[in-house]
């Protein structure tokens, strides 16, 4: 291994160690424990150890989120002396109950999630660490539920909407409303001001209308330099929320807020970067590089499935999993991968390698899956969002494997394990994203949620496609890389897709 790889490896290990130290330090002195009495809903309280009873703040996540995703809020509020109670909505995280109802109706699924929020609130207020006062905070979808629930539950003294839409808001309801959206929000950037001006048409962002101490407060602002997801870790949003709750409950909190977004990013980048030197730990595999697929054939293999697969699947019903659009995506993955592999085999690009080589390929796939699911997945589950599956999600992961593995195998062969020119990688992977876009356009109502998956797959290509290229070039076994990353992709999608069961 070259000196540069040793340097990168040591730097990656240092980044991992420092970020884990910082992330764990934010938990010191904080009790993180289950909240009993919430039924099937997993709920966790964050509070200072040996603190007296305090106001409860219900923390609700957004669509495809979890309790872990809201840890910056829960830890900040706990350090400020509040009892922050975060929970997994139905269909999310480790909640075994799928979402249900009518997603298109404000009176459908929303009412069920509101009832779930009420159960969590009741259970939290019954605990000895609660002093009887309560506020609610929600991000994105959770903000919509929080605002509606606060209007119906007179016990809720303050509501904080993060990345919230101006829905279900009036000049006076809910009481003590703080709205914070990201400055870089494209669709929701104007909603906080519109909500504030319902109470005072002359008010501007950053103004406070009314008095939080009397329940008449209104405030709205944009957190700088963040968008819909980044606002979750915005120090400005955290400080404003803490100050708003203090004004509501007549408390005073000081000290820094929990700034973990940068440390999370450093940790995940360190884990990915560590794969570069690890890929060459045993030295580079010396093997002749097969002749690349001629350009005309490459374009046919890359583009034909992109158009054919959504057209072939359009007439068929693909709902067989209790998860939004995951079943369609699994089928799309499988057919796409099968078509690419069939075309490659037709032109002699897929060959039998012999049992010994197959064993080496499978061993490499196992190592790639172990590193991505085990190491990267552990970091995700502890610091970012739920990544370890409950039993029902094991079945979903198994179904995703059937599609994701052949697709990622075909992807690895198309980019020649990272050896192909950049333009070939862009064309091959871009064609797949376009294919999902075509599928959505053909059945927008049913497959709308595929649009939410596109950024996730793009990030997957950027992070793990790069990692796969490092390993593929070092081992000259693109098939092993593709199989391993296919298992990881199936796992990642299987644990993050919201479960939904129509009733």
C-alpha positions in Angstrom: 0.0 0.0 0.0 1.4 3.4 -1.0 2.3 6.1 1.6 -0.6 8.2 0.3 -3.1 5.5 1.1 -1.6 5.1 4.6 -2.0 8.9 5.1 -5.7 8.8 3.9 -6.3 5.7 6.1 -4.9 7.4 9.2 -6.8 10.6 8.4 -10.1 8.7 7.9 -9.6 6.8 11.2 -8.8 10.1 13.0 -12.0 11.7 11.5 -14.1 8.7 12.7 -12.6 8.8 16.2 -13.0 12.5 16.7 -16.5 12.6 15.3 -17.6 9.7 17.5 -16.1 11.3 20.5 -17.9 14.6 19.8 -21.2 12.8 19.1 -21.0 10.7 22.2 -20.1 13.7 24.3 -23.4 15.3 23.5 -25.1 12.3 25.1 -23.2 12.4 28.4 -25.4 13.3 31.4 -28.6 12.7 29.4 -31.0 9.9 30.3 -32.2 8.2 27.0 -34.9 5.7 28.0 -38.1 4.2 26.6 -41.4 5.7 27.4 -43.9 3.1 28.6 -47.6 3.2 27.9 -47.5 4.2 24.2 -48.8 0.9 22.9 -47.0 -0.3 19.8 -45.4 3.1 19.2 -41.7 3.2 20.1 -41.0 6.4 22.1 -37.9 7.7 23.9 -37.4 10.3 26.5 -34.3 12.5 26.6 -33.8 14.3 29.9 -31.1 15.4 32.3 -30.1 12.8 34.9 -31.7 13.5 38.3 -33.5 16.6 37.0 -36.8 17.7 38.7 -40.1 17.3 36.8 -40.1 19.5 33.7 -42.3 20.5 30.7 -42.6 17.8 28.1 -41.8 18.6 24.4 -43.2 16.0 21.9 -40.8 15.7 19.0 -42.2 14.3 15.8 -40.2 13.5 12.7 -41.0 13.9 9.0 -41.9 11.5 6.2 -39.4 8.6 6.0 -37.8 9.8 9.2 -37.4 8.4 12.7 -36.6 9.4 16.3 -32.9 9.3 15.6 -33.2 11.9 12.8 -34.5 14.4 15.4 -31.7 13.8 18.0 -30.3 17.3 17.7 -33.6 18.7 18.9 -34.1 16.1 21.6 -30.6 16.5 23.0 -30.7 20.3 22.9 -34.0 20.4 24.7 -32.9 17.8 27.3 -29.8 19.9 28.0 -32.1 22.9 28.5 -33.9 21.0 31.2 -36.9 19.8 29.2 -38.2 16.3 28.9 -38.0 15.7 25.1 -40.1 12.7 23.9 -39.4 11.5 20.4 -41.3 8.6 18.8 -41.6 6.7 15.5 -44.8 7.3 13.6 -46.7 4.3 12.3 -44.9 2.9 9.3 -41.6 4.5 10.2 -38.4 3.5 12.0 -39.0 0.6 14.4 -42.8 1.1 14.6 -44.3 -2.3 13.5 -47.7 -0.9 12.6 -48.0 0.3 9.0 -49.4 3.7 8.1 -53.0 3.4 6.9 -55.9 5.5 5.8 -56.1 7.8 2.8 -52.9 9.6 2.1 -54.7 12.0 -0.3 -57.2 13.2 2.3 -56.4 15.6 5.2 -59.0 13.5 7.2 -57.4 10.2 6.3 -53.9 9.2 7.5 -53.4 12.5 9.3 -56.2 11.7 11.8 -54.6 8.3 12.6 -51.2 10.0 13.2 -52.8 12.7 15.3 -54.4 10.0 17.5 -50.9 8.3 17.8 -49.4 11.6 18.8 -52.1 12.0 21.4 -51.3 8.6 22.9 -47.6 9.5 23.2 -48.5 12.8 24.8 -50.8 11.1 27.3 -48.1 8.5 28.2 -45.4 11.2 28.6 -47.5 13.4 30.9 -48.3 10.4 33.1 -44.6 9.9 33.9 -43.0 11.3 37.1 -40.5 13.4 35.1 -43.3 15.4 33.6 -44.6 18.5 35.4 -48.0 18.6 33.5 -47.0 21.2 30.9 -46.4 20.2 27.2 -45.4 21.6 23.9 -45.0 20.0 20.5 -42.4 20.2 17.7 -42.5 18.6 14.3 -40.5 18.5 11.1 -42.1 18.5 7.6 -44.9 15.9 7.7 -44.5 15.9 11.5 -45.1 19.7 11.6 -48.4 19.2 9.8 -49.5 16.7 12.3 -48.2 18.8 15.2 -50.0 21.9 14.1 -53.3 20.0 13.7 -52.9 18.2 17.0 -52.1 21.4 18.8 -55.3 22.9 17.6 -57.3 20.0 19.0 -55.4 19.5 22.3 -55.8 22.4 24.7 -53.0 21.0 26.8 -50.3 22.0 24.2 -48.9 25.4 25.2 -46.6 25.9 22.2 -46.1 24.6 18.7 -42.9 24.6 16.7 -43.2 23.9 13.0 -39.9 23.0 11.2 -39.9 23.0 7.4 -43.7 23.5 7.8 -46.4 24.4 5.3 -48.9 27.2 5.9 -51.7 24.6 6.4 -54.3 24.5 9.2 -53.0 27.8 10.6 -55.1 30.8 11.6 -54.3 34.1 13.2 -54.8 32.5 16.6 -54.4 28.7 16.2 -52.4 26.9 17.2 -51.4 29.0 20.2 -47.8 30.2 20.5 -46.7 29.2 17.0 -43.0 29.3 15.9 -42.3 28.5 12.3 -38.7 27.9 11.0 -38.0 26.9 7.4 -34.7 26.6 5.6 -33.5 29.7 3.7 -32.9 27.4 0.7 -36.3 25.9 0.7 -37.7 26.1 -2.8 -41.4 25.4 -2.1 -41.9 26.4 1.5 -39.7 29.5 1.9 -42.7 31.9 1.9 -44.9 29.9 4.2 -43.6 31.2 7.6 -44.1 34.8 6.7 -47.6 34.1 5.3 -48.5 32.4 8.6 -47.1 35.3 10.6 -49.0 37.9 8.6 -52.3 36.1 9.4 -51.8 37.6 12.8 -50.2 40.9 11.8 -50.2 41.9 8.1 -47.3 44.3 8.7 -45.0 41.7 10.4 -41.8 40.6 8.9 -39.5 37.6 9.3 -37.8 37.7 12.7 -40.6 39.7 14.3 -42.5 38.4 17.3 -46.3 39.1 17.3 -48.2 38.8 20.6 -46.7 37.4 23.8 -45.7 33.7 24.2 -46.1 34.0 28.0 -49.8 34.6 27.5 -50.3 32.0 24.7 -50.7 34.6 21.9 -47.2 34.5 20.5 -46.4 34.2 16.8 -42.9 34.2 15.3 -41.4 33.1 11.9 -38.0 33.1 10.4 -35.8 31.3 7.9 -32.7 29.4 9.1 -29.7 30.5 7.1 -27.8 28.3 4.6 -30.0 25.2 5.0 -32.8 23.5 3.1 -35.6 21.1 3.9 -33.4 18.4 5.5 -30.4 20.5 6.6 -32.7 22.6 8.8 -32.9 19.5 11.1 -29.3 20.3 12.3 -29.5 24.1 12.0 -28.0 25.9 15.2 -30.2 28.9 14.5 -33.3 26.8 14.5 -32.3 25.0 17.7 -31.5 28.3 19.5 -34.8 29.9 18.4 -36.8 26.8 19.5 -35.2 26.7 22.9 -35.8 30.5 23.4 -39.4 30.1 22.3 -40.1 27.4 24.8 -38.4 29.3 27.5 -40.6 32.3 26.8 -43.7 30.1 26.8 -42.9 28.3 30.1 -41.1 31.2 31.9 -37.7 29.4 32.0 -34.2 30.5 31.2 -31.7 28.3 29.3 -28.2 29.0 28.4 -25.1 27.5 26.9 -24.6 26.1 23.4 -27.1 24.1 21.5 -26.2 20.6 20.2 -24.4 21.0 16.9 -24.0 17.5 15.5 -24.7 17.9 11.8 -21.0 18.6 10.9 -19.8 15.7 13.1 -22.2 13.3 11.5 -21.0 14.4 8.0 -17.4 14.0 9.1 -18.1 10.5 10.5 -19.9 9.2 7.3 -17.2 10.7 5.0 -14.5 9.1 7.2 -16.2 5.7 6.9 -16.5 6.0 3.1 -12.9 7.4 2.7 -11.5 4.5 4.8 -12.6 2.1 2.0 -9.9 3.6 -0.3 -6.9 2.3 1.6 -8.7 -0.8 2.8 -9.3 -1.8 -0.8 -5.6 -2.2 -1.4 -4.6 -3.8 1.9 -3.6 -7.0 0.1 -2.2 -5.3 -2.9 -3.8 -4.7 -6.3 -5.0 -7.8 -8.1 -3.1 -8.1 -11.3 -5.4 -9.3 -14.1 -5.8 -8.2 -17.7 -8.6 -5.8 -18.3 -11.2 -7.1 -20.7 -11.8 -5.1 -23.8 -14.5 -2.6 -23.1 -17.9 -2.9 -24.7 -18.0 -1.0 -28.0 -19.6 2.4 -27.8 -22.7 1.5 -29.9 -23.4 -1.7 -27.9 -22.8 0.2 -24.7 -25.4 2.8 -25.6 -27.9 0.1 -26.5 -27.4 -1.7 -23.2 -27.6 1.6 -21.3 -30.6 3.2 -23.0 -32.9 0.4 -24.1 -33.8 -0.8 -20.6 -34.3 2.7 -19.5 -37.2 3.1 -21.9 -38.4 -0.5 -22.1 -38.8 -1.3 -18.4 -41.3 1.4 -17.4 -43.3 0.7 -20.6 -43.4 -3.0 -19.9 -44.4 -2.5 -16.2 -47.0 0.2 -16.8 -50.0 -2.1 -17.3 -49.2 -4.4 -14.4 -50.3 -4.2 -10.8 -47.1 -4.4 -8.6 -48.5 -3.8 -5.1 -47.4 -6.8 -3.0 -45.5 -5.2 -0.2 -46.9 -3.1 2.8 -44.5 -0.3 1.8 -45.0 2.7 -0.4 -43.7 2.1 -3.9 -41.0 -0.3 -2.7 -42.7 -3.2 -4.4 -42.7 -1.3 -7.8 -39.1 -0.3 -7.3 -38.0 -3.9 -6.5 -39.7 -5.1 -9.7 -38.2 -2.2 -11.7 -34.7 -3.0 -10.3 -35.1 -6.7 -11.1 -36.3 -6.3 -14.7 -33.8 -3.5 -15.4 -30.9 -5.6 -14.1 -32.1 -8.7 -15.9 -32.3 -6.9 -19.3 -28.9 -5.4 -18.9 -27.3 -8.7 -17.9 -29.1 -10.5 -20.8 -27.8 -8.0 -23.3 -24.3 -8.2 -21.9 -24.5 -12.0 -22.0 -25.8 -11.9 -25.6 -22.6 -10.0 -26.6 -20.3 -12.3 -24.6 -19.6 -9.8 -21.7 -20.9 -12.2 -19.0 -18.9 -15.4 -18.7 -18.6 -18.3 -16.3 -15.5 -17.7 -14.2 -15.1 -21.1 -12.6 -16.0 -22.2 -9.0 -12.8 -20.9 -7.4 -13.3 -17.4 -8.9 -17.0 -17.5 -8.0 -16.0 -18.2 -4.4 -13.7 -15.2 -4.4 -16.4 -13.0 -5.9 -18.8 -14.1 -3.2 -16.2 -13.5 -0.5 -15.7 -10.0 -1.8 -19.4 -9.4 -1.9 -19.7 -10.5 1.7 -16.9 -8.1 2.8 -18.5 -5.2 0.9 -21.9 -5.9 2.5 -20.4 -6.3 5.9 -18.6 -3.0 5.8 -21.5 -1.0 4.4 -24.3 -2.6 6.4 -22.2 -3.2 9.6 -19.9 -0.2 9.9 -21.8 2.5 7.9 -25.1 1.1 9.0 -24.2 1.2 12.7 -23.2 4.9 12.4 -26.4 5.7 10.6 -28.6 3.9 13.2 -27.0 5.5 16.2 -26.6 9.1 14.9 -28.7 9.7 11.9 -31.8 7.5 11.4 -33.2 4.1 12.0 -31.2 1.5 10.1 -31.6 -1.8 12.0 -34.8 -3.6 10.9 -37.7 -5.0 12.9 -38.8 -8.5 11.8 -41.5 -7.3 9.3 -38.9 -5.2 7.6 -36.7 -8.3 7.1 -39.3 -9.5 4.6 -39.2 -6.2 2.8 -35.4 -6.3 2.6 -35.6 -9.8 1.2 -38.0 -8.6 -1.5 -35.7 -5.7 -2.3 -32.7 -8.0 -2.6 -34.4 -9.8 -5.5 -34.4 -6.6 -7.4 -31.4 -4.5 -6.1 -28.8 -7.3 -6.4 -29.2 -8.0 -10.1 -29.5 -4.2 -10.8 -26.3 -3.4 -8.9 -24.5 -6.4 -10.5 -25.4 -5.0 -13.9 -24.4 -1.5 -12.9 -21.0 -2.7 -11.7 -20.4 -4.5 -15.0 -21.5 -1.5 -17.0 -19.0 0.8 -15.3 -16.4 -2.0 -15.4 -15.9 -2.0 -11.7 -14.8 1.7 -11.8 -12.5 1.4 -14.8 -14.9 2.8 -17.4 -14.6 6.4 -18.6 -16.7 8.9 -16.5 -19.1 9.5 -19.4 -20.1 5.9 -19.4 -20.8 6.0 -15.7 -22.9 9.1 -16.1 -24.9 7.7 -19.0 -25.5 4.3 -17.4 -26.6 5.6 -14.0 -28.4 8.7 -15.5 -30.4 6.4 -17.7 -31.7 4.5 -14.7 -32.8 7.7 -13.0 -34.5 8.8 -16.2 -36.2 5.4 -16.3 -37.7 6.0 -12.8 -38.8 9.4 -14.0 -40.6 7.9 -17.0 -42.3 5.3 -14.7 -43.5 8.2 -12.5 -44.9 10.1 -15.4 -46.8 7.1 -16.7 -48.6 6.6 -13.3 -48.0 9.8 -11.3 -50.7 9.2 -8.7 -49.4 5.7 -7.7 -45.7 6.3 -8.1 -45.3 9.9 -7.0 -43.2 8.8 -4.0 -40.5 7.5 -6.4 -39.6 11.2 -6.8 -38.5 11.1 -3.2 -36.3 8.1 -3.9 -34.3 9.8 -6.7 -32.1 11.9 -4.5 -31.4 8.9 -2.3 -30.2 6.9 -5.3 -28.2 9.8 -6.5 -26.4 10.1 -3.2 -25.9 6.3 -3.2 -24.2 6.6 -6.6 -22.0 9.5 -5.4 -20.9 7.8 -2.1 -21.0 4.1 -2.7 -20.5 4.2 -6.4 -17.2 5.9 -5.7 -16.4 3.3 -3.0 -17.3 0.5 -5.3 -15.0 2.0 -8.0 -12.1 1.9 -5.5 -12.7 -1.7 -4.6 -13.4 -2.7 -8.2 -10.2 -1.3 -9.5 -8.2 -2.8 -6.7 -9.7 -6.3 -7.0 -10.6 -6.5 -10.7 -13.8 -8.2 -9.5 -16.7 -5.9 -10.4 -19.2 -8.7 -9.9 -18.3 -9.0 -6.2 -18.6 -5.2 -5.7 -22.0 -5.2 -7.4 -23.4 -8.1 -5.4 -22.2 -6.5 -2.1 -23.6 -3.0 -2.9 -26.8 -4.6 -4.1 -27.3 -6.2 -0.6 -26.5 -2.8 1.0 -28.9 -0.9 -1.3 -31.7 -3.5 -0.6 -31.1 -3.1 3.2 -31.0 0.7 3.1 -34.3 1.0 1.1 -36.0 -1.8 3.1 -35.4 0.0 6.5 -36.2 3.5 5.4 -39.3 3.1 3.2 -42.4 4.0 5.2 -44.7 1.0 5.5 -48.3 1.5 4.4 -51.3 -0.8 4.4 -54.4 0.4 2.6 -57.7 -0.2 4.5 
